[in-house]
Amino acid sequence: MAGWEQHVRKVIPYVPGEQPRQEGMIKLNTNENPYPPAPGVARALREMDPEQFRLYPDPAASLLVDSLARRYGLASNQIFVGVGSDDVLAMAFLTFFNGKKPILFPDITYSFYDVWANLYRIPYQCQPLDEAFCIRPEDYERENGGIVLANPNAPTGVAAGLKTLQGILEQNRDVIVIIDEAYIDFGGDSAVSLIPSYDNLLVVQTFSKSRSMAGMRIGYAMGQPRLIQYLNDVKYSFNSYTMSQASLRLGAEAVAEEAYFLDTTKKIINTRERVKKELTGLGFVFPDSKGNFIFASHPQISAQELFEALKREKIYVRYFPKPRIQDYLRITVGTDSQMDILLSFLKDYTSIDRP
Amino acid sequence: MAGWEQHVRKVIPYVPGEQPRQEGMIKLNTNENPYPPAPGVARALREMDPEQFRLYPDPAASLLVDSLARRYGLASNQIFVGVGSDDVLAMAFLTFFNGKKPILFPDITYSFYDVWANLYRIPYQCQPLDEAFCIRPEDYERENGGIVLANPNAPTGVAAGLKTLQGILEQNRDVIVIIDEAYIDFGGDSAVSLIPSYDNLLVVQTFSKSRSMAGMRIGYAMGQPRLIQYLNDVKYSFNSYTMSQASLRLGAEAVAEEAYFLDTTKKIINTRERVKKELTGLGFVFPDSKGNFIFASHPQISAQELFEALKREKIYVRYFPKPRIQDYLRITVGTDSQMDILLSFLKDYTSIDRP
């Protein structure tokens, strides 16, 4: 070991999900949207002036912030933007979880929460979900340094109701409660409506799922102005210019077209509900997902076997070899025709006689 | 104060430089490049497929990493990329300055170093530059937890020679030495040539200056593979997908056109040298800048007065009201015609009879 290695921050390296790029593959493994971004995005891309790239972008990201403020009926000083919701959440962890008491989140949830806690040396305690993968609100009544809940949860798709969240917020007025709503637009009830009542609530959303913009890296947080101010103070201490000119311009366009947004999210919801019925018919079980994915298990066939069989067909889904969830596959909801190919394969595969 | 505020990480908010957008202004305040990015960038922008934005970008950023590796004659596992050099440097601070001993950097240097140290609770000690704004190598021989040097330095433009840097590297084999080369392409000697000899050297560069891409937020670090691996481990723990599809594609194009790069940097160097002569003629003094800016002082007129007089003419330069440098203006080197307007104003202004 070189001498300088003693000063290095050692982390358990996070391994991002596979990003295969195979001809003819069906990519249902990272919860991307099967539909393209709103048509205005293509238009704005064509109109962008590359000569302007020589200049720094607006550090306040006003074009994007104002467009989000209009969309959510909030003031511009209630919106914080970052390089995907991972950047926004990591900044929020760094900013708001600076105490000595452990922060709380479920044992089964978005896999980055413990990674950020480890990175920033934030103490944490995982609270077990119940057998149906639901949070138990009483678990969040103990003393803590903050709470983070994905709603709908990942990778299960289970959504908590606003009443449940409100109860948790009431019990935790002295810490920040982050609701990570990456998948909220596919059927859950957003906590944005609770922002006026709770100065300790931060709601985080993303352009990567419902807005078909994973490739442009845009996420945002919403809360009362004081929270957003604290986040901006830390962000400006880290990097004044996180959002490129392209992300600002194209992101603003993606928010502007509400009809397109409603149409594509509706299509995905419809496909999901149809696929649920068909999967049930094939013997699969799954919690009732409100996300753009289904977390499904088959009583007779192991998830790992199915994962590998699908991969041989160039159908990519996500498999987590972890306690409690190693019997499940997370299947992103694609287009109807993609799902038909998946279902047809699963129908054949599940009907094979097994000893 | 709300109860939750006790857990908030309080920072001294960094205030980014003004980004005025005025009709007819001459913007010489943030060291942007006056020339547009390489022609291939505009072409790649037109060819980009917005339908692909629905997909996550390549987390390994291979297109950009490989193009930088080719340009610098390094292997791809010797390159780390991030959202501007601020992102790269902040990640490097977080990764490599994790000890208890203070890190060292000059008292006059890039204003973000102490901000990141404060953000990440890294102890630091500033080492005073000498009267000519040069580093004193012996200051970097004391016990420390790491070293960061901007070369050429900001906001002075003073460059240290490779021999000096090599001496400091030799004396500090047990800590990481970061050389921040944001302005290296305007005439300094890059430490990239020292990478094979020093496993403790990290060289950081940016697309924001010599490559005219400030608006797209791209920075990079170069070093031996082990260093880059540690940086990537932390980066993947923070955010797997920091670089948008647009930054990857357009950044790769900006690196590809070497002739354009040489031509525009040469033009800026020529303009800088001419402006130096003319400023001397007007009575200004300045250290010999190797950056795309000149850090100039006038013995008879205060920098603040000049700053405000220029601003009234819509000529924006940078003024730092800080000890030791409050008599100086940092003037970005623009096009020849922009500089002529500046010089013509300064000629008139300095010739006014003063009591």
HADDOCK unambig.tbl for C-alpha pairs under 7 A between the chains (distance, minus, plus):
assign (segid A and resid 2 and name CA) (segid B and resid 174 and name CA) 7.00 0.50 0.50
assign (segid A and resid 3 and name CA) (segid B and resid 174 and name CA) 4.28 0.50 0.50
assign (segid A and resid 3 and name CA) (segid B and resid 175 and name CA) 6.86 0.50 0.50
assign (segid A and resid 4 and name CA) (segid B and resid 174 and name CA) 4.21 0.50 0.50
assign (segid A and resid 4 and name CA) (segid B and resid 175 and name CA) 4.24 0.50 0.50
assign (segid A and resid 4 and name CA) (segid B and resid 176 and name CA) 6.10 0.50 0.50
assign (segid A and resid 4 and name CA) (segid B and resid 200 and name CA) 6.97 0.50 0.50
assign (segid A and resid 7 and name CA) (segid B and resid 96 and name CA) 5.89 0.50 0.50
assign (segid A and resid 7 and name CA) (segid B and resid 97 and name CA) 5.90 0.50 0.50
assign (segid A and resid 7 and name CA) (segid B and resid 98 and name CA) 4.87 0.50 0.50
assign (segid A and resid 7 and name CA) (segid B and resid 99 and name CA) 4.68 0.50 0.50
assign (segid A and resid 8 and name CA) (segid B and resid 95 and name CA) 5.58 0.50 0.50
assign (segid A and resid 8 and name CA) (segid B and resid 96 and name CA) 4.57 0.50 0.50
assign (segid A and resid 8 and name CA) (segid B and resid 97 and name CA) 6.56 0.50 0.50
assign (segid A and resid 8 and name CA) (segid B and resid 98 and name CA) 5.62 0.50 0.50
assign (segid A and resid 9 and name CA) (segid B and resid 95 and name CA) 4.91 0.50 0.50
assign (segid A and resid 9 and name CA) (segid B and resid 96 and name CA) 6.35 0.50 0.50
assign (segid A and resid 9 and name CA) (segid B and resid 98 and name CA) 5.63 0.50 0.50
assign (segid A and resid 11 and name CA) (segid B and resid 233 and name CA) 6.62 0.50 0.50
assign (segid A and resid 11 and name CA) (segid B and resid 234 and name CA) 6.53 0.50 0.50
assign (segid A and resid 13 and name CA) (segid B and resid 233 and name CA) 4.84 0.50 0.50
assign (segid A and resid 13 and name CA) (segid B and resid 236 and name CA) 6.68 0.50 0.50
assign (segid A and resid 13 and name CA) (segid B and resid 237 and name CA) 6.37 0.50 0.50
assign (segid A and resid 14 and name CA) (segid B and resid 236 and name CA) 5.58 0.50 0.50
assign (segid A and resid 14 and name CA) (segid B and resid 237 and name CA) 5.42 0.50 0.50
assign (segid A and resid 16 and name CA) (segid B and resid 240 and name CA) 6.32 0.50 0.50
assign (segid A and resid 32 and name CA) (segid B and resid 54 and name CA) 6.35 0.50 0.50
assign (segid A and resid 32 and name CA) (segid B and resid 55 and name CA) 6.01 0.50 0.50
assign (segid A and resid 33 and name CA) (segid B and resid 54 and name CA) 5.91 0.50 0.50
assign (segid A and resid 36 and name CA) (segid B and resid 51 and name CA) 4.74 0.50 0.50
assign (segid A and resid 36 and name CA) (segid B and resid 54 and name CA) 5.80 0.50 0.50
assign (segid A and resid 37 and name CA) (segid B and resid 51 and name CA) 6.49 0.50 0.50
assign (segid A and resid 37 and name CA) (segid B and resid 54 and name CA) 6.47 0.50 0.50
assign (segid A and resid 42 and name CA) (segid B and resid 50 and name CA) 5.54 0.50 0.50
assign (segid A and resid 46 and name CA) (segid B and resid 46 and name CA) 6.30 0.50 0.50
assign (segid A and resid 50 and name CA) (segid B and resid 42 and name CA) 5.54 0.50 0.50
assign (segid A and resid 51 and name CA) (segid B and resid 36 and name CA) 4.75 0.50 0.50
assign (segid A and resid 51 and name CA) (segid B and resid 37 and name CA) 6.50 0.50 0.50
assign (segid A and resid 53 and name CA) (segid B and resid 212 and name CA) 6.64 0.50 0.50
assign (segid A and resid 53 and name CA) (segid B and resid 213 and name CA) 5.04 0.50 0.50
assign (segid A and resid 53 and name CA) (segid B and resid 214 and name CA) 6.10 0.50 0.50
assign (segid A and resid 53 and name CA) (segid B and resid 215 and name CA) 4.36 0.50 0.50
assign (segid A and resid 53 and name CA) (segid B and resid 216 and name CA) 6.26 0.50 0.50
assign (segid A and resid 54 and name CA) (segid B and resid 32 and name CA) 6.35 0.50 0.50
assign (segid A and resid 54 and name CA) (segid B and resid 33 and name CA) 5.93 0.50 0.50
assign (segid A and resid 54 and name CA) (segid B and resid 36 and name CA) 5.83 0.50 0.50
assign (segid A and resid 54 and name CA) (segid B and resid 37 and name CA) 6.47 0.50 0.50
assign (segid A and resid 54 and name CA) (segid B and resid 212 and name CA) 4.16 0.50 0.50
assign (segid A and resid 54 and name CA) (segid B and resid 213 and name CA) 4.70 0.50 0.50
assign (segid A and resid 54 and name CA) (segid B and resid 214 and name CA) 5.30 0.50 0.50
assign (segid A and resid 54 and name CA) (segid B and resid 215 and name CA) 5.94 0.50 0.50
assign (segid A and resid 55 and name CA) (segid B and resid 32 and name CA) 6.01 0.50 0.50
assign (segid A and resid 55 and name CA) (segid B and resid 214 and name CA) 5.38 0.50 0.50
assign (segid A and resid 55 and name CA) (segid B and resid 215 and name CA) 5.28 0.50 0.50
assign (segid A and resid 56 and name CA) (segid B and resid 214 and name CA) 4.78 0.50 0.50
assign (segid A and resid 56 and name CA) (segid B and resid 215 and name CA) 4.50 0.50 0.50
assign (segid A and resid 57 and name CA) (segid B and resid 215 and name CA) 4.99 0.50 0.50
assign (segid A and resid 83 and name CA) (segid B and resid 242 and name CA) 6.39 0.50 0.50
assign (segid A and resid 86 and name CA) (segid B and resid 239 and name CA) 5.49 0.50 0.50
assign (segid A and resid 87 and name CA) (segid B and resid 239 and name CA) 5.97 0.50 0.50
assign (segid A and resid 90 and name CA) (segid B and resid 238 and name CA) 6.41 0.50 0.50
assign (segid A and resid 95 and name CA) (segid B and resid 8 and name CA) 5.58 0.50 0.50
assign (segid A and resid 95 and name CA) (segid B and resid 9 and name CA) 4.92 0.50 0.50
assign (segid A and resid 96 and name CA) (segid B and resid 7 and name CA) 5.89 0.50 0.50
assign (segid A and resid 96 and name CA) (segid B and resid 8 and name CA) 4.55 0.50 0.50
assign (segid A and resid 96 and name CA) (segid B and resid 9 and name CA) 6.33 0.50 0.50
assign (segid A and resid 97 and name CA) (segid B and resid 7 and name CA) 5.89 0.50 0.50
assign (segid A and resid 97 and name CA) (segid B and resid 8 and name CA) 6.55 0.50 0.50
assign (segid A and resid 98 and name CA) (segid B and resid 7 and name CA) 4.85 0.50 0.50
assign (segid A and resid 98 and name CA) (segid B and resid 8 and name CA) 5.60 0.50 0.50
assign (segid A and resid 98 and name CA) (segid B and resid 9 and name CA) 5.61 0.50 0.50
assign (segid A and resid 99 and name CA) (segid B and resid 7 and name CA) 4.66 0.50 0.50
assign (segid A and resid 115 and name CA) (segid B and resid 237 and name CA) 5.85 0.50 0.50
assign (segid A and resid 116 and name CA) (segid B and resid 237 and name CA) 6.47 0.50 0.50
assign (segid A and resid 116 and name CA) (segid B and resid 238 and name CA) 6.43 0.50 0.50
assign (segid A and resid 119 and name CA) (segid B and resid 237 and name CA) 6.81 0.50 0.50
assign (segid A and resid 174 and name CA) (segid B and resid 3 and name CA) 4.27 0.50 0.50
assign (segid A and resid 174 and name CA) (segid B and resid 4 and name CA) 4.20 0.50 0.50
assign (segid A and resid 175 and name CA) (segid B and resid 3 and name CA) 6.85 0.50 0.50
assign (segid A and resid 175 and name CA) (segid B and resid 4 and name CA) 4.23 0.50 0.50
assign (segid A and resid 176 and name CA) (segid B and resid 4 and name CA) 6.10 0.50 0.50
assign (segid A and resid 200 and name CA) (segid B and resid 4 and name CA) 6.96 0.50 0.50
assign (segid A and resid 212 and name CA) (segid B and resid 53 and name CA) 6.64 0.50 0.50
assign (segid A and resid 212 and name CA) (segid B and resid 54 and name CA) 4.16 0.50 0.50
assign (segid A and resid 213 and name CA) (segid B and resid 53 and name CA) 5.03 0.50 0.50
assign (segid A and resid 213 and name CA) (segid B and resid 54 and name CA) 4.71 0.50 0.50
assign (segid A and resid 214 and name CA) (segid B and resid 53 and name CA) 6.10 0.50 0.50
assign (segid A and resid 214 and name CA) (segid B and resid 54 and name CA) 5.31 0.50 0.50
assign (segid A and resid 214 and name CA) (segid B and resid 55 and name CA) 5.39 0.50 0.50
assign (segid A and resid 214 and name CA) (segid B and resid 56 and name CA) 4.77 0.50 0.50
assign (segid A and resid 215 and name CA) (segid B and resid 53 and name CA) 4.36 0.50 0.50
assign (segid A and resid 215 and name CA) (segid B and resid 54 and name CA) 5.95 0.50 0.50
assign (segid A and resid 215 and name CA) (segid B and resid 55 and name CA) 5.27 0.50 0.50
assign (segid A and resid 215 and name CA) (segid B and resid 56 and name CA) 4.49 0.50 0.50
assign (segid A and resid 215 and name CA) (segid B and resid 57 and name CA) 4.99 0.50 0.50
assign (segid A and resid 215 and name CA) (segid B and resid 244 and name CA) 5.53 0.50 0.50
assign (segid A and resid 215 and name CA) (segid B and resid 245 and name CA) 5.33 0.50 0.50
assign (segid A and resid 216 and name CA) (segid B and resid 53 and name CA) 6.25 0.50 0.50
assign (segid A and resid 216 and name CA) (segid B and resid 244 and name CA) 4.61 0.50 0.50
assign (segid A and resid 216 and name CA) (segid B and resid 245 and name CA) 6.04 0.50 0.50
assign (segid A and resid 217 and name CA) (segid B and resid 242 and name CA) 6.97 0.50 0.50
assign (segid A and resid 217 and name CA) (segid B and resid 244 and name CA) 5.67 0.50 0.50
assign (segid A and resid 233 and name CA) (segid B and resid 11 and name CA) 6.60 0.50 0.50
assign (segid A and resid 233 and name CA) (segid B and resid 13 and name CA) 4.82 0.50 0.50
assign (segid A and resid 234 and name CA) (segid B and resid 11 and name CA) 6.52 0.50 0.50
assign (segid A and resid 236 and name CA) (segid B and resid 13 and name CA) 6.66 0.50 0.50
assign (segid A and resid 236 and name CA) (segid B and resid 14 and name CA) 5.58 0.50 0.50
assign (segid A and resid 237 and name CA) (segid B and resid 13 and name CA) 6.38 0.50 0.50
assign (segid A and resid 237 and name CA) (segid B and resid 14 and name CA) 5.44 0.50 0.50
assign (segid A and resid 237 and name CA) (segid B and resid 115 and name CA) 5.85 0.50 0.50
assign (segid A and resid 237 and name CA) (segid B and resid 116 and name CA) 6.47 0.50 0.50
assign (segid A and resid 237 and name CA) (segid B and resid 119 and name CA) 6.82 0.50 0.50
assign (segid A and resid 238 and name CA) (segid B and resid 90 and name CA) 6.42 0.50 0.50
assign (segid A and resid 238 and name CA) (segid B and resid 116 and name CA) 6.42 0.50 0.50
assign (segid A and resid 239 and name CA) (segid B and resid 86 and name CA) 5.49 0.50 0.50
assign (segid A and resid 239 and name CA) (segid B and resid 87 and name CA) 5.98 0.50 0.50
assign (segid A and resid 240 and name CA) (segid B and resid 16 and name CA) 6.32 0.50 0.50
assign (segid A and resid 242 and name CA) (segid B and resid 83 and name CA) 6.39 0.50 0.50
assign (segid A and resid 242 and name CA) (segid B and resid 217 and name CA) 6.97 0.50 0.50
assign (segid A and resid 244 and name CA) (segid B and resid 215 and name CA) 5.52 0.50 0.50
assign (segid A and resid 244 and name CA) (segid B and resid 216 and name CA) 4.60 0.50 0.50
assign (segid A and resid 244 and name CA) (segid B and resid 217 and name CA) 5.67 0.50 0.50
assign (segid A and resid 245 and name CA) (segid B and resid 215 and name CA) 5.33 0.50 0.50
assign (segid A and resid 245 and name CA) (segid B and resid 216 and name CA) 6.04 0.50 0.50
